[in-house]
Amino acid sequence: MSNRVQHVTIVGGGTAGWLAAGILNAGLNRRCEEEDVRITVIESPNIPTVGVGEATTISMNLTLNQLNLDERDFLKQCNGSFKCAVKFANWNHNADGGPIDFWHPFSRPGYLYGHNATYHFMKLRRAGGPQDYGDAMFPSLKAIKDCRAPRQAEGKDYDGLFPYAYHLDAGLFADYMTMYATNTGVEHVRDDVTAVNLDERGFVKSLTLKEHGDWPVELVLDCTGFKGLIIKEALGEPFRPYSEHLLCDKALAVQIPHQEGAPLESYTTSTGMNAGWSWRVPLYTRLGTGYVFSSAFATDDEAIREFRQYLNLPEDHPDPRVIPMRIGRSRRSWVKNCIAVGLAGGFIEPLESTSIHFTQMALRWLIDFFPDKEMSPALARHYNKVTCDLYEDIRDFIVLHYATSNRTDTPFWIEARQPSRIPDSIGERLELWRHKLPGALECNHNWSLFESWNYIDVLMGKEWYGDRALPAEDAIAVDDFKEALAQMAQQADRIYASAPAHRDVLTQIRANDYRPWYNPVPGAAPAAMDEIADAAASAIA
Ligand SMILES: Cc1cc2nc3c(=O)[nH]c(=O)nc-3n(C[C@H](O)[C@H](O)[C@H](O)COP(=O)(O)OP(=O)(O)OC[C@H]3O[C@@H](n4cnc5c(N)ncnc54)[C@H](O)[C@@H]3O)c2cc1C
């Protein structure tokens, strides 16, 4: 009897469940002599998805490209927009107590004469050179600040003037992925899992479904959201909270219309509030906004009052909904024959929009680590190690934003940067970075989402170094950087001249109809096998 896993059951039909179905189906099926792995998504018709999660990282471009999806169709179907940077406002204050803003784009400054260009910038700045780090070092920023898009409507898909990610409507994206997955062969069962049945080894043997009865399981993905129906409730895998390090544990979410006539921002904004921070995600059709806060420092009513005032919501506008957040990770994501993906596996506050990125990585890794029915503990162990490393790495990068804040105006901001809140893994690096800029050795692992230049951007944006000279600058001649700066300024002008207005380009894209290579009809039969094979062959590089 074949030991091959022939059936993967995915429980949960949120962003994690459907992304998992799409990525696994594209990665596992249709290109080998063996029969396809059957993939089923079981989705409760009664339990809603979390309904948030609308900003992505640049890994989404790669995923959509690998699935061979038309970028313009995706943007149209999901009311999507381009995300080219995160703007941070009011995370730090200047000497007068006024807010400092800084930008975190997806581009990276290079090297000059063996030194990170930021060293050159710092030395030249002290000698009277350009003062704003972002403006000087990121040629794309001039266009981004003016709400420009990174590509033309008619340009090549996934190929921008500068790097970008997307904003998307979470509900529409789940529908879009459902359409893609079900039309390429994924089975969709709308039913509630009412029991998880284990065998004598503690493996998940079957699920009991309310309507469909007993559902045998070979490999199951738990994508049931924060509750972790299988990994936590049935298998009892402990949860490792990050509440010691990250104080925010609730969010308010609300959707509001765009201001009439205002340009469409091509960036996410994160603004420091009294007990946390607020996100602002501009979709084509509306703004998604929310307030991530710490319940130890604001009650729901206080947070709602502050947020309503901040947004200037009219009195008849309903209160934003309150979403409790479980911050941390499952001790292991892969236990026996269950792998927890999405919120079921863990969640770190959405400051840098990392959760959907995490789901994509989990699936790429699963394809690489795909088991047979034996469920080798060696595969699970290594998968769990990289998963845990990525969680801790992202946690550290998020903690960095709080640890380097200098706000003293509310108890939340003072508490959030107390040394006891800062994990050693980032505390020790911050100590090191008093003497040097973050470098690849301390930051860049092959699974890292955030590399040294991301850390540098936050430290520079928050004026962490002030006017201090770092030892590495001794070897730099002040004039060395002037020519490079002039070239970057010219590049900024060139990009600016070529980058179309964000709203205009999306309007043009949305005016066309696109015919995906799969048959995009709800409930339709899967596309012909040769059509799928052709598309899939060009999809996964
Ligand atoms: C406030 C907030 C803001 C966020 N912002 C971002 C962001 O900007 N960027 C980002 O990348 N991520 C963000 N996230 C995370 C993002 O929302 C999630 O990663 C993403 O939505 C995936 O969620 P999920 O599919 O794991 O869970 P859910 O959306 O909760 O889906 C769970 C699914 O499980 C099903 N289910 C549950 N129980 C059963 C059962 N018994 N039987 C059958 N089915 C069941 C439900 O019906 C549902 O379909 C944010 C999260 C929060 C809380």
The ligand as a Gaussian input file, in Angstrom:
#p B3LYP/6-31G(d) Opt

LIG

0 1
 C       -6.789000      43.494000      14.060000
 C       -6.084000      42.653000      13.052000
 C       -5.478000      43.259000      11.964000
 C       -4.769000      42.477000      11.049000
 N       -4.121000      43.095000      10.010000
 C       -3.338000      42.355000       9.187000
 C       -2.622000      42.945000       8.126000
 O       -2.684000      44.149000       7.877000
 N       -1.846000      42.139000       7.363000
 C       -1.736000      40.788000       7.588000
 O       -0.962000      40.107000       6.905000
 N       -2.469000      40.211000       8.543000
 C       -3.252000      40.943000       9.347000
 N       -3.986000      40.335000      10.311000
 C       -3.997000      38.872000      10.361000
 C       -4.969000      38.346000       9.286000
 O       -6.254000      38.848000       9.563000
 C       -4.977000      36.820000       9.304000
 O       -3.674000      36.323000       9.115000
 C       -5.800000      36.287000       8.158000
 O       -7.048000      36.903000       8.095000
 C       -5.961000      34.794000       8.294000
 O       -6.894000      34.455000       9.282000
 P       -7.286000      32.927000       9.424000
 O       -7.731000      32.427000       8.100000
 O       -6.170000      32.233000      10.100000
 O       -8.489000      32.935000      10.458000
 P      -10.023000      33.386000      10.280000
 O      -10.189000      34.501000       9.322000
 O      -10.529000      33.601000      11.667000
 O      -10.736000      32.119000       9.658000
 C      -11.060000      31.004000      10.440000
 C      -11.885000      30.045000       9.603000
 O      -12.081000      28.859000      10.336000
 C      -13.426000      28.459000      10.209000
 N      -13.785000      27.646000      11.365000
 C      -13.616000      27.933000      12.680000
 N      -14.104000      26.931000      13.437000
 C      -14.572000      25.989000      12.590000
 C      -15.221000      24.727000      12.756000
 N      -15.495000      24.254000      13.970000
 N      -15.572000      24.039000      11.659000
 C      -15.321000      24.501000      10.415000
 N      -14.712000      25.684000      10.203000
 C      -14.361000      26.428000      11.262000
 C      -14.217000      29.757000      10.130000
 O      -15.480000      29.567000       9.562000
 C      -13.263000      30.562000       9.241000
 O      -13.560000      30.247000       7.896000
 C       -4.712000      41.083000      11.210000
 C       -5.370000      40.479000      12.280000
 C       -6.034000      41.250000      13.206000
 C       -6.710000      40.592000      14.370000

